[in-house]
Amino acid sequence: MRGGDLLPGERVLLTARQHRVVLVRPFALTPVAVLVVVVALLLMPLRGELRLFFALAALLIGVLILNLYYWRWRAHEYVVTDQRVILNEGVLARFSRSIAIDRIQDLTVYQGLWGRTWGFGDVELESADARAGSGCTWCRIRSRCAT
């Protein structure tokens, strides 16, 4: 978080992002999908150059998809300050949402068995605002501090 985004006198207490476990599914399924496409291309009656071109295109698309997931994960940032909780997200266009600390009415933390084992869980904040609450799915949870 840039210092210019803070209010006068505001201090950053914690900066976090989603746990790396959110990348497991796309990083497991995308290579499998690319492998299926490449095997299907090998079974199709195509000329060698055309088959190679499509296989390389499938590999390139797979790498691009993995990069999109990774940069989307990197662009999600949760910041807790002494005055508010801020969600920053976006790769090309930035979006920021904040909830003042005194407006938070409820904080719900859920950790399943895997979450307790690997240190992640769901954190949901409900504010006094008329809009729905803000939540962090699969956030890293350190000791007693929910991020």
C-alpha positions as a printed Julia matrix, in Angstrom:
147×3 Matrix{Float64}:
   0.0     0.0     0.0
   1.29    3.4    -0.92
   1.73    5.98    1.82
  -0.38    8.49   -0.14
  -3.42    6.24    0.26
  -3.43    6.61    4.03
  -5.34    9.2     6.0
  -3.38   11.79    8.03
  -2.0    10.11   11.15
  -3.05    6.62   10.03
  -0.64    3.74   10.66
  -0.55    0.38    8.87
  -0.82   -2.45   11.4
  -0.98   -5.43    9.05
  -0.72   -6.09    5.33
  -1.79   -9.49    3.99
  -2.97  -11.27    0.89
  -4.88  -14.42    0.22
  -3.17  -17.66    1.17
  -1.27  -19.47   -1.58
  -3.78  -22.32   -1.36
  -6.07  -20.36   -3.73
  -3.49  -21.05   -6.47
  -3.52  -24.84   -6.0
  -6.62  -25.52   -8.1
  -5.71  -23.41  -11.15
  -2.07  -24.52  -11.03
  -3.2   -28.17  -10.9
  -6.05  -28.05  -13.42
  -4.51  -25.83  -16.1
  -1.56  -28.15  -16.86
  -3.96  -31.12  -16.93
  -6.2   -29.28  -19.41
  -3.2   -28.38  -21.57
  -2.03  -32.0   -21.48
  -5.48  -33.22  -22.57
  -5.48  -30.76  -25.48
  -1.97  -31.79  -26.54
  -2.86  -35.51  -26.4
  -6.02  -34.81  -28.41
  -3.9   -32.99  -30.98
  -1.55  -35.96  -31.21
  -4.5   -38.24  -31.94
  -5.96  -35.97  -34.63
  -4.95  -36.57  -38.25
  -3.09  -33.29  -38.84
   0.13  -32.47  -40.63
   3.21  -32.3   -38.4
   3.7   -28.53  -38.63
   0.05  -27.79  -37.93
   0.01  -30.2   -34.98
   3.16  -28.56  -33.59
   1.66  -25.09  -34.06
  -1.54  -26.03  -32.17
   0.43  -27.76  -29.4
   2.62  -24.68  -28.91
  -0.47  -22.46  -28.95
  -2.08  -24.66  -26.25
   1.08  -24.43  -24.13
   1.23  -20.65  -24.57
  -2.43  -20.26  -23.61
  -1.82  -22.44  -20.52
   1.12  -20.27  -19.45
  -0.96  -17.11  -19.99
  -3.81  -18.5   -17.9
  -1.42  -19.37  -15.07
   0.06  -15.87  -15.23
  -3.4   -14.32  -15.01
  -4.23  -16.34  -11.9
  -0.89  -15.49  -10.31
  -1.07  -11.73  -10.98
  -4.69  -11.6    -9.84
  -3.6   -13.26   -6.6
  -0.7   -10.81   -6.21
  -2.99   -7.84   -6.82
  -5.34   -8.71   -3.92
  -4.15   -6.93   -0.8
  -5.76   -6.61    2.61
  -4.53   -3.78    4.82
  -5.48   -3.27    8.46
  -4.7     0.18    9.83
  -5.47    1.77   13.16
  -8.51    3.47   11.58
  -9.89    1.11    8.9
  -9.68   -2.16    6.99
  -8.85   -1.77    3.29
  -9.23   -4.19    0.38
  -7.11   -3.31   -2.66
  -7.5    -5.34   -5.83
  -6.95   -5.12   -9.56
  -4.12   -5.75  -11.99
  -4.67   -3.12  -14.68
  -7.33   -1.01  -12.98
  -7.11   -0.62   -9.2
 -10.16   -0.9    -6.96
 -10.12   -0.08   -3.27
 -12.8    -0.61   -0.63
 -12.49    0.32    3.02
 -14.45   -0.14    6.23
 -13.81    2.14    9.19
 -12.88    0.21   12.33
 -15.69    1.82   14.34
 -18.24    0.75   11.67
 -17.4    -2.98   11.93
 -20.26   -4.74   13.68
 -19.3    -8.38   13.28
 -16.19  -10.38   12.45
 -16.61  -14.04   11.52
 -13.65  -16.39   11.11
 -14.09  -19.92    9.78
 -11.31  -22.51    9.61
 -11.91  -26.07    8.52
  -9.55  -28.95    9.21
  -7.26  -28.1     6.28
  -7.37  -24.42    7.18
  -6.3   -25.13   10.75
  -3.52  -27.39    9.48
  -2.12  -25.0     6.86
  -2.97  -21.66    8.48
  -5.77  -20.24    6.31
  -9.47  -19.58    6.63
 -12.36  -17.34    5.7
 -12.69  -13.94    7.35
 -15.9   -11.95    6.93
 -16.43   -8.41    8.17
 -19.89   -6.92    8.5
 -20.15   -3.17    8.72
 -22.88   -0.79    9.78
 -23.22    0.2     6.13
 -26.36   -0.76    4.22
 -24.31   -2.72    1.7
 -23.29   -6.33    2.22
 -20.22   -7.15    4.28
 -16.72   -7.47    2.96
 -14.96  -10.79    3.11
 -11.6   -12.38    2.61
 -11.84  -15.93    1.35
  -8.89  -18.2     2.0
  -6.9   -15.58    3.87
  -3.78  -16.45    5.76
  -4.52  -16.51    9.47
  -1.53  -16.01   11.77
  -1.85  -17.15   15.38
  -4.66  -15.11   16.92
  -4.64  -12.33   14.34
  -7.25  -12.7    11.6
  -6.26  -11.04    8.34
